[in-house]
Amino acid sequence: MILMVLIGLILPPLLTVALTRGAAAQGDGHAAHAEATTPVPGNALFPVGDDLAEAVARAHREGRSGVAVLFEMNGCGDCARLRAGVLTDPALRGYYQRHFVTIGVYADESRPLRTFDGTTTTSAELARGQRVFALPTMVLFGLDGIPLVRKIGGKAKPDFWIRMGRYVTERGYEETPFAYWRPTL
């Protein structure tokens, strides 16, 4: 039991450091982004973005529930499968397009990014600060920029992802942790 706790405390920061070092090795991020980033289709549910402050302002203006951020990485097979598979589901796409402003962030790059509070950081630093240690990871943020729920990995059916979105839109986080929350029918 103690070993499991130690692994849980030590492993995430080590993996995050590895992601950050990989991003730092790419230089300032601008040229590396143009060459290294896998192109995201124009109709992608999570277009690559670099301004979370504008995303949350847009969510406020449009009456949405928050901002959904998909952290991914160049060459990540699970990330590509998530984008090409479950994120193309019409019900899931419709739900997220109605209720969230969606953004994709490459956790392995050090491209400039504006955070929810307007400060400038890099995509790799944001991922590290959000304790993203495995990819893909989706984090749903409230209108105040506070993370409300996260899903590590891409293996889940569309119903799970919709339930995760409903957890935010129906304010389930005010009642119980996501693992125990069940939406009303």
Salt bridges, closest charged atoms under 4 A:
ASP50 OD2 - ARG111 NH2 3.76
ASP51 OD1 - ARG114 NE 2.85
GLU54 OE2 - ARG61 NH2 2.87
GLU62 OE2 - ARG58 NE 3.05
GLU62 OE1 - ARG64 NH2 2.67
GLU72 OE2 - ARG83 NH2 2.66
ASP78 OD1 - ARG81 NH2 2.71
GLU109 OE1 - HIS33 ND1 2.71
GLU125 OE1 - ARG128 NH2 2.83
GLU170 OE2 - ARG166 NE 2.56
GLU174 OE2 - ARG171 NH2 2.64
